[in-house]
Structure formats: C-alpha cells, structure tokens
Amino acid sequence: MDILEQVGITKEEIIDRIVEKALGMTADYKQTGEESWDDIPLSRVVDQKITAAIGNLVESMKPKIQERINEIMDKEVEKVFSLPFTPVDRFGYGKGETTTIRELIAKEALEYWTEKVDDNGNKTNGYGGQTVRAEFYAKKFMKEFYTKNLSEYAENMAKEVKEKIPATFAEEVAKSFARYFK
C-alpha cells in the first residue's frame, strides 16, 4: 500500500483532480472546489472528443473484430463437424454406428448423386430409368449447352453466308462478262 492510499486518496482521485484543474485553468475558470465535472466549461468538449475518438476506434477495429469472429466461428464449425455422435431413432435410442456430421453429409451427397432416376430426373422405384442422377444432370447440362451454342453458331454462320452471297455473286458475274469481252 503506498502512502496516498494510506491517507485515503486513490490514484484515480488524483488524476480526476488534475484533469479538472487543468480544464478549469485552460478555460480560465476559477474553481471553488465544489464543482462537478459538468460544471467545468471544457468538460462537454472533452466528452465529445472522447466519444468521437472511441467511435473512430470502434469503426477502425470492426474489420479486425469481424476477422477474429470469423476465425473463431470457422474453428467452432470445424469442431462441430468433426465431433463424433451416434444417430438416434425417434425414441432417442442409438441406431447405427458412431459418425460425424461431415461423414453423414458426404454419405447423403453420395447417395443422392448415385440414386437411379427416370428420364425426368425423378427417383425411380426400381422400374424404368437406370441412369444415376449425376449422369442425368451432366447429360441435361451438355444438351442445353450445346443446343444453345450450336444454334447461335448456325445463326451466325447463316448471317455471314447471306452477307457474302451478293458480293461473291456480283464478282463471279463480273468475271464471266470480262471473259466474253476480252
């Protein structure tokens, strides 16, 4: 315990008195010792500057805070996806082997894409289409892509041919006439 605390004065009280005295002197304000912080003319200005400085600090720190939050969330999500658990039935009894959410999602995705579908992409009941969903969507995408691109290519080629025919025809006619008049 230092000597000031023994007398009953804290460091904070001394700092407050120094700040109040300095502000009062700066404002050319005569203090009686009975004033509060709000009585000192410059206190409002200092309060505004401190509030603005804190606001600016918070704004400048937002990206760093968000980055840190993202790091923490990524670690927590990774942890949750890696924690083992045993699936349960609707009564809460364990059923099946212990797994993780990551393994469960991978298994579901694999089952979805390897499921047999009909010509419309709907799950079959064993009869009808024998195409797996991944193949169905790959064929559908390729058909749509090539149909669109080939039709555009054919249209562009037709336009070019239409534009070139009159010029080429006129050139050939001119050559024919030139042969006869030589």
C-alpha distance (Angstrom), angle and dihedral (degrees) to the residues before:
residue distance angle dihedral
M1 . . .
D2 3.79 . .
I3 3.79 125.2 .
L4 3.83 95.7 -98.5
E5 3.79 92.6 56.0
Q6 3.79 89.8 49.0
V7 3.79 88.9 57.2
G8 3.81 90.3 48.6
I9 3.82 99.9 -105.7
T10 3.81 120.1 122.1
K11 3.78 126.0 -150.2
E12 3.81 89.3 -116.1
E13 3.81 91.2 57.3
I14 3.79 91.0 51.6
I15 3.80 91.7 48.7
D16 3.82 90.5 48.7
R17 3.82 91.4 50.2
I18 3.80 92.2 48.3
V19 3.82 91.8 49.2
E20 3.83 92.2 47.1
K21 3.80 91.9 47.5
A22 3.81 92.3 47.4
L23 3.77 92.3 49.1
G24 3.78 91.9 47.0
M25 3.79 91.7 49.9
T26 3.79 91.8 46.8
A27 3.77 90.7 51.2
D28 3.81 90.5 47.6
Y29 3.77 86.9 -119.7
K30 3.80 121.6 151.7
Q31 3.78 110.9 -136.1
T32 3.75 124.8 -149.6
G33 3.78 95.2 -170.6
E34 3.81 93.0 -111.7
E35 3.81 95.8 87.5
S36 3.75 124.7 111.5
W37 3.80 125.4 -143.0
D38 3.81 89.7 -95.5
D39 3.82 91.6 55.6
I40 3.80 92.5 62.2
P41 3.85 109.4 91.7
L42 3.80 96.6 -138.2
S43 3.80 94.0 48.2
R44 3.81 92.7 88.6
V45 3.81 91.4 50.6
V46 3.81 91.5 48.2
D47 3.82 91.0 46.7
Q48 3.82 90.4 51.4
K49 3.80 92.3 48.3
I50 3.79 92.2 47.9
T51 3.82 91.1 48.0
A52 3.82 90.7 48.7
A53 3.81 91.5 47.2
I54 3.80 91.5 50.6
G55 3.83 90.3 47.6
N56 3.81 90.9 50.5
L57 3.80 90.7 47.4
V58 3.80 91.6 51.0
E59 3.84 91.5 48.1
S60 3.80 92.3 48.9
M61 3.79 90.8 48.4
K62 3.83 95.9 49.2
P63 3.84 95.5 90.1
K64 3.81 91.4 48.3
I65 3.79 91.5 45.9
Q66 3.82 91.1 48.7
E67 3.81 90.6 47.8
R68 3.80 90.4 51.9
I69 3.82 91.4 46.9
N70 3.82 89.4 51.3
E71 3.82 90.9 50.5
I72 3.80 91.5 50.5
M73 3.81 92.3 45.6
D74 3.82 91.9 48.5
K75 3.81 90.8 52.0
E76 3.80 92.3 47.0
V77 3.81 93.4 47.4
E78 3.80 89.8 47.9
K79 3.80 89.4 50.3
V80 3.82 92.8 48.5
F81 3.82 92.1 47.9
S82 3.81 90.2 50.7
L83 3.82 99.8 45.5
P84 3.79 113.0 108.7
F85 3.80 119.4 -124.1
T86 3.77 138.0 166.4
P87 3.81 116.8 -123.7
V88 3.80 114.6 -122.6
D89 3.77 134.6 -153.7
R90 3.80 123.7 -123.1
F91 3.80 90.3 -82.0
G92 3.80 93.3 54.9
Y93 3.79 96.2 -107.1
G94 3.79 116.8 139.0
K95 3.75 114.3 -105.9
G96 3.75 125.9 -179.1
E97 3.76 131.9 1.3
T98 3.79 127.8 -43.7
T99 3.80 110.9 -89.0
T100 3.83 141.6 157.8
I101 3.78 130.6 -114.2
R102 3.82 89.0 -111.1
E103 3.81 92.1 55.0
L104 3.80 91.2 44.4
I105 3.83 92.3 52.6
A106 3.82 91.5 46.5
K107 3.81 90.7 50.1
E108 3.83 92.6 48.3
A109 3.82 91.8 47.8
L110 3.80 91.9 49.5
E111 3.81 91.5 48.8
Y112 3.82 91.3 48.1
W113 3.81 95.4 51.0
T114 3.83 94.7 42.5
E115 3.81 94.8 47.0
K116 3.83 115.9 118.8
V117 3.82 114.0 -111.1
D118 3.79 137.2 -175.6
D119 3.81 127.5 -121.5
N120 3.82 90.3 -77.0
G121 3.81 95.4 51.2
N122 3.81 94.3 -105.5
K123 3.79 121.3 137.1
T124 3.79 111.8 -96.8
N125 3.76 127.0 -138.5
G126 3.79 92.0 -135.1
Y127 3.80 95.7 -76.2
G128 3.77 124.7 89.4
G129 3.80 123.2 12.2
Q130 3.77 119.6 40.8
T131 3.79 97.8 -171.0
V132 3.81 119.5 117.5
R133 3.80 116.6 -124.6
A134 3.84 94.0 -113.5
E135 3.82 91.3 55.2
F136 3.82 91.7 44.6
Y137 3.82 92.8 54.7
A138 3.81 92.9 42.2
K139 3.83 90.6 54.1
K140 3.81 91.6 44.0
F141 3.80 92.1 51.2
M142 3.80 93.2 46.4
K143 3.81 92.3 48.2
E144 3.82 92.3 49.9
F145 3.80 92.4 44.0
Y146 3.79 96.1 48.5
T147 3.80 94.8 39.8
K148 3.79 90.5 54.4
N149 3.81 95.6 42.2
L150 3.82 95.5 42.9
S151 3.80 92.7 49.1
E152 3.82 90.1 49.8
Y153 3.80 90.3 47.5
A154 3.83 92.0 49.1
E155 3.81 91.3 48.4
N156 3.82 91.8 50.4
M157 3.82 91.1 47.6
A158 3.81 91.1 50.1
K159 3.81 90.8 51.2
E160 3.81 91.3 50.9
V161 3.80 91.9 49.0
K162 3.84 91.5 49.1
E163 3.80 90.4 50.3
K164 3.82 94.3 47.9
I165 3.83 98.9 43.6
P166 3.83 97.6 74.6
A167 3.80 93.1 47.3
T168 3.83 93.5 44.9
F169 3.82 92.3 45.0
A170 3.80 92.2 50.1
E171 3.80 90.3 49.0
E172 3.81 93.1 51.1
V173 3.83 91.9 47.8
A174 3.80 90.2 50.7
K175 3.81 91.0 51.1
S176 3.81 91.0 49.8
F177 3.79 92.9 51.7
A178 3.78 91.3 44.9
R179 3.83 90.1 58.1
Y180 3.79 92.2 54.8
F181 3.78 95.3 48.4
K182 3.75 99.9 48.4
